[in-house]
Amino acid sequence: MSEATPAAPVPPPAQSVIREVAKDLPRRLQRVLALDDFEAEARRILPRPLFGYIAGAAERNASLKDNLHAFTEWAFRPRYLIDVSKRSQAVSIFGTEYASPFGIAPMGISAMMAYRGDLVLARAAKAARIPMIMSGSSLIPLEEIVKEYPGAWFQAYLPGEPDRIAALVDRVAKAGYGTLVLTVDTTTLGNRENNIRTGFNTPLRPSARLGWDGAIRPRWLWDVMLRTLRSHGMPHFENSYVTRGAPIIAKSVARDFGARDHLNWTHLAQIRKQWKGKLVVKGILHGEDARLSREEGADGVIVSNHGGRQLDGAIAPLRALPEVRAVAGDMAVMMDCGIRRGSDVLKAIALGADFVFVGRPMLYAAATGGEAGVRHGISILSEEVHRNLAFLGCNRISEVGMQHLMRVAGVPGIAG
């Protein structure tokens, strides 16, 4: 990561700016003061199966819980009497300047949570000058997203066969994406019992229960589902392969997203030879995998456990950061999972991240308020980073480091 000074005077939102923006917010967003607040709002709006799809993880949700808990094991050591009146949170990743050190993580079937959900996320990210990663398990063609936001990144799941990999990579390149993110932690499908308990299945199965859930949430039914069917027809998985995938209710969906247990490092090498843009490997939790990613020519890694949705009990990304950072060399080290506050962003940076991505809260925000909701979420997080930089006595993101943290694990009440 390199520090960036904005070419034009576009400072991060200050408290006064946030208050001014809040005046124009819809009433349902005015009571959202933190990213966590979006979850309760989304629960009221989304049918139970769809909310459960976002909120749930694998098995006992142990990794999901620890993704959040890991941040409480570190406390800040603030610094004062330092002039921080001209501080900036702008950073550069892969030669592109971003207004804040966070972006929007890839999330599948976002268009079921908000009307044209991926476009909603892309537009909000573009307006805020942060990156958004388009999910390979999305319901809107990747070409539409990059047309709306040329700076978007694309996240792919490896199709499995070399010729299908090459075709998908070629499609992404022709669309104009500059950064390709390969998610590698889908060796097999996670045991997502929580989805079944809340009534979510892949494929999505029409049922009396699903119909009732939609009927008692008319806002979602009219604004998202019926509007989508009327304007675009039944949603399809659009970006898993070079051609259009199956509709979301098709039985073949499960086969299309089946096990990828034969994939290995030679497939990454194949992509590196073909892909001319920036290449990022997502799902790294082990230093050795970070080292191998660097050897195969990756430009960056995203330390991630898939939001706790794959291997339950997998290490929280925050805990894996120092080891990955130590072997990353000149690769960009990024992280997702568990980011809910500006303090989380800065703790991750202090522990070795150049940049972080936020997932669930931004999708809750889209479900709650569409593009206005996502913009509001971005503003909240940006303001928290801006405020906390002042408390740490830092004028630049690059000044944040381990000198600002103390390990307090096992000390009740210190950082929880």
N, C-alpha and C positions, 0 to 999 in steps of 0.2 A: 504493500500500500504506500502511496505517496500522498503527502498533504497537498491540498489544492486551495488556491485563493480564487474565489469566483471572479470571472472576467467582468461581470457587471455587478453592481452593488445589490445583491439579492441575499440579505442576511437571513439566518434561520428565524422562524417565528418567535418573537418575544411575547411575554405575558400580555402586553397590551394588544398585540395583534390577535392573539388567541381569543381574547375577550371580544374584540371587534367582530371576528368571524362568528363567534357564538351567537351574536345578536341576530344573525341571518339564518341560523340553523332551524330546521323543523323542530317542533316541540319535542318529538320523541328523541332527538339527538341532544337537546339541551341538558337532559339529565345524565348524559354519558360524560363522566369526568375522567375515566381511566379506561384503558383497553379492556380490562376485566368486565366492565359494565356492559359491554356489547353482548357478552354471552347470555346474560339474563334476558336482554331484549330479543335476541335471536331465538331463544327458547320459546318465547311467546308467539313468534311469527311463523317459524318453520314447523312443518309436520314432524311428529316424533321420530319417524325413521330417518329423515334427512338431518335433523339436529343430532341424532345419535351417531350418524355417520361422521359428522365433524368432530363431535366431542369424544367419541370413544377411541380406544386404542386396542391393544392385544391383551388377551387373557386377563390377568389381575390388574392391568393398568399400572404395573409397578414402574415401568420406564417412564410413562407419561407423568406420574407423580414425581419421580426423581428428577425429571427435566426441570421442574419448577423448584423442587427442594434444594437442588445443588446450589442455586444462587444464594440461599439463606446461610450457607456455610462460609460466606465471605462478607466482611464488613469493610466499609470505607474508612480511610484515614484522611480526612479533609485537610486542606491547607488554606490559610487566610492571609490577609493583608498583601494580596497579589492583585495587580491591576488586570482584571479580566473583562473590562468594559468593551473590548473589541474582539471577543472570542468568536470563533467560527467552528462549526461542526462539518464543514465541507471536506470531502475526501475524494481521491481518485482511485479507481479500480480499472485495470486494463486500459489505462489511458483516457478514461472518461471521467469527467468531474460529476460528482453527485452532491446534492445539497445536504445530505445527512448520511451517517454511516450505517444505514439499514435500508432494506428493500423488502419486497413482497415475495414470499416463498411460493413455489408451485403447489397448486391444490386442484385435485381432480373434481370433475363434475360441478364446477363453480356455477355454471349456468342453470343448475337446478336450485340453487340457493338464492340467486338474484337474477332478474331478467338480464340475459346476455352478460352473465357475471364476470367472465374473463375480460370482456371489453370494459366493464365497470372498473375492475382492478387496474387495467392498463391505462385508462384515462386518468385515474386519480394519481397513479405513479408518475405518469408523464407530467402532469400539472405540478407535482411536488418535486420533480427532478430527482427521482430515485428509481432504481431498477425494479422491474417486475419480471418474474420468471413464469413463462407460459407452461402449463402442465401438459405432458404427453397424454394424459387420460382426460382430456378436456372435450367439450361438446361443441366448440366453435372452431372452424378451420384456422390453423396457425397463420395462414396468409392474411386473414382479417385482422389479427392482433398486431402483427408487425406493420401493417398498413396504418393502423391507428396510432401505434407507438413504435417507431423504427428502432428505438433503443431497447426494446424488450429482449429478454433472453429466452431460449427454448430449452425445456427439459424433456429428455427422451428416456423411455424404457427400451432397452435393447430388444429388438424383435426376435432374435434367436438365431437366424441363419445369415451368413455373410452377405448374400445377395440382397436380402430384405433390409439389413442394416445399411448397406450402401445406398439403396434406393431412398430410405428415409432421410439419411444424411444429405443426399443430393437435393431432396425436396426442401429441407430446412435451409440449405445454402441458397437455392434459387429464390426462396421467399425473401431473403435479405437479412436474415439473422446474423449477428456478429459473434454471439457467444452461445455455445452449445453445452448444456449441462447433462451429463450422463448419470442417472441414478442407478447405483450398483447393489443396493441392499435388498433387492427383490429376488433373491435366489429361489425362494418359494414364497407362497402367499402367507402372510401372518395369520395367526389364529384369532380372528376378530369376532369373538363370541358376543361382544357388546353390540355389534351390528345386528346380529340375529335376534338378540333380546329386544331390541327396539324396533324390529320389523324391517330392517334394511337388508336387501339381498342384491347380489350381482349375478344375473341381471335383475333389474328392478321389476318386481312382480306385481301387477295390478291385483288388488284384493279389496275386500270389504273394509278391512282395517285401514289400508292406505287411503281408500276413498273417504272414510270417515275422518281420518286425520286431516285430509285436505279440506273437507267440507267445514270443519270447525275452525279452520284458519283461512277465512275467505280472502284476506289480503294476499297471502301467498298464492292461493288457488287462481285468483283473477290476475294478479300483477305478474306472476311468474309462469305458472304452468299453462293456463289457458292462453295467455298472451304468446307464449312460445309456440304452442301447437298451432295457433291461428296464423302466426307470421312465418314460422320456420318448419312446421311439421314436427314429427317425433324426433327428439334429439338422438344423434348418433355419436359414437366415439369417432372423432374426426382425425386424430393425429397419432395414432399408434403405429400406423404403417404409411406407406407412400399413397395408398388409396384410402378412400373413406371406409371407416370401420362399421361395425354392426350397430343397429339401434340399441338404445339403453335397455330395452325390454327383451332383446333377442337372447335365446339360449346360448348362442355361440360366444357371447361376451365372456363367459367364464373361461372358455378355451383360449380366447385371444389374450387374456391376462393370466394365463397359467404359469406354471413353474418355468424358471429360467436357470435350472441348476447345472446346465452344461456350459454356461458362459464363463469366460476366463480372460486373462490379460491379453491374449492374442487378439480378442475382439476390440479391446481398447487401442491396441497398436494399429489395427486396421483403420479405425476411425481417425486416429491421429494422422495417418498418411493421407487420408482423403479430405479431412476437414481443415480448411485454411484459416478459420477464425480462432477465437479463443476457446479453449477446451477445459471444462471443469468437471471433476469427478465428485459426485454427491453421495453421501452415505458412509464416509470415512470415520472410523472410530479407533483405529489402530495405527500406530506410528509406522509399522512395516507397510501397510497399504498406502499410506501417504508417500513413503519413500518410493514404492513401486510406481505410483501415479506420476511422480516427478520423473522417474527414469523413462517412462513411456511418453513423456513430453507434455503432460498436462500443464496448463497454465495456472490452475488453482484447484483447490478442493473445498468442499463444504462438509464440515464436520457435522454429522447428523445421525439420529437413530430413527428417522422417518416419523417423528412425532410420537414415538412409542408404539407405532402401528405394525411393526414387524416382529422382531425378537423381544419378547417381554423379558425384562431383566438386563437388557443391554445397557451399557454404561451411558450416563448422561453426556451429551456432547461437551458441556462445559468442563467436565472432568477430563475429557480426552484432549482438550485444546493444548495444554502445555507440551505433551508428548508429540503431537502433530506439528506444532510450531517448531519444535527443536529439529525436526528432520525435513521441514518443508523447503528449505533453501529459499530461492527467489519466487517460489509459487505464492500466489495469494491464498491466505487461509481465511475461510469464511465459516460461519456457523449458523444453524437454525435449531429450533426446539426450545421452548420455555421462555422466550423473550416476551415479556409483558409490560416492562417498565423501562424508562430511560436508564435507570440504575442497572438493569440487566444488560443493556447494550454496553455500558461502560465497564461493567465487570468482565464481560466477554472480551472486550478489547484489551483490558489490562492483562488477561490471562493468555493472550496470544492471537486473538482474531483481528483481522484487518477490517472485517465487515460482517454484519449479521443479517439474517432474514427472518421475517415474522409471518407466520402462517394463520392458524385458526382465528386469532382476533380480527384480522383483516377480512376474512370470509364472513365472520359474524357481523362485522361492520357493513359489508355489502348487503347482507340479508336484512339488516336493520334499516339502512338508509340509502342504499344504492351508492352511486358515486359520491354523494354528499357525505354519506356515512364513512366511506373509506378515507376521503379527504380529512374528515374530522379525526379519525384514528391516527392518521399520519401526523397531523398537527399536534395532537396530544403527545405522541411519543417524541416528536421533534422538540417540543417545548421542554419536556422532561430532561432530554439530553442537554439542551441549552442551559437549563437551570443547574443541573448537577455538575456540568463542567465548571461553573462558577464556584461551587462549593469545593471542588477539588483543586481550585487554583490553576486551572488549565485554560490556555487560549486556543489550543489546537488538539485535535483528536490524538495526534502522534505523541503528545505529552503524557497521555494516560498510560500508566504502567503498574507493575507490581508494587511500586512504592506507595501506591494509593490504596492497597488492600491489606487486610489482615485476616488470616484464617481463624474462624471462630466456631468451627464445627464442634458440637458437643457442649457449647456454652448456652444454656437456655435463655431465650429472650433477647440475645444480643442483636441478631440480624433477621430474625424471623418475622 
